[in-house]
């Protein structure tokens, strides 16, 4: 009889502990994911710099990197949005619509690439 009670307690405790990670996952901010790319953050237009949290206003610029550091990818993204593709990179627009842009820039003959998405 005792073993049944002990087993039931263990099952209840196990179920309660499974619910905790789900609650923590909902509390965390969802970051966009692109296969093969590392998320490098949101450009904070309300203030200076980049953030890994959610964008604070309705306008956003998300940066992604593959084979680059996030610092370099962010610098390239800012250059690509204002002056065109950085030296040695070829940029292609993957999707564009009203107030949305998804662009990928790759370095010739390497696996280095960065990608950015803008929107409102």
N, C-alpha and C positions, 0 to 999 in steps of 0.2 A: 504494500500500500504506500509506503513511504517513497519508493522508487517512482511510482506513478506521479505523486505530487511533485517530487523533485524534477521529473521530466517535464511536467506541465509548466513549472516555473521557468525552466530553462527555455522552453519554446516561447513563452510570453516575453521573457527578457530578450531573446534573440529577435523577435518581431519588433520590439520597441527600439532596439539598436539599429535595425535596418531602416527605420523611419527617420532617424537623425540625419544620415547623409543626404537624404532626399530634401529635407528642410534646408540644409546648408547649401545644397546646389541651387535651390530657388533663391536663396538670399544673395548668392554671387551674381554678378552682372554677366550676362551672356556675351561672349565675344564672337564676332563673326569668324567663320572658319572656311578657308579655301584649301583644298587638298594640295599638299606639297609646299604650302607657304606658311610662314610664321607670322602671326598677328603682331604688328608693331605699335598699335595704338591709334587713338583718335586725335585729330588736330582740334584743339580747344580754341574756337573762335571767340569765346567770351573772355578769354584771358590768354596769356602767353603759354606756349609750349604744347606738349603732347600729354595725353592721359590714357591709361589702360582701362579706366572706368567708362561708364556710359557718357556719350556726348551730352553736354549740359544744355545746349540750345537745339533748335530744330535743324540747323545746318551742320553737316558733318563731312569729314575727310578721313577715311580709314586707310592705313598703310599696311602693306604686307611685304615680306621679304623671302627670297629663296637664294641661298648661297651668299648672302650679304648680312652684315650686322644691321640691327634695327636703326642704329644711328645713321649709317650710310644710306639705308633705304629711305628714311625720313627726309634726309637732305636731298636725295634724288627726286622724291615725290614733290617737294616744294619747288624744285627747279623745273620739273616737268609740267607743273600746273601753271607756272608763270612764264617761263622762257622757252619751253619746248624740251625735247629729249636731251638728257645729259650726253656728253661726248662718248661715242662708242655704243650707245643704246638705240634700239629701234622700238618705237612705241606703236601699239595697235589698239584701237578702240574695240572692245569686245561687245559692249552693249551701251546704248545711249538712248535716253528718252528725256522727256521734260523734267528738268531738275535732277537728273541722274546720269552718272558717267561711270563706266567700269573700263579701266585701261590697264594693259599689261605692257611692260617695257622689258626687253631682254637684251643682254649683251651678246654680241655676235661671237660665235664659236665657243661659248662657255655655257654653263648652267646657271649663271647669275641672272637673277630677274627680280624685279619689284613690281608690285601691282597696287593700284589705289582705286578707291571708289568714293565718289562724291554724291551728295544728295541733300535734299531738304525735306 
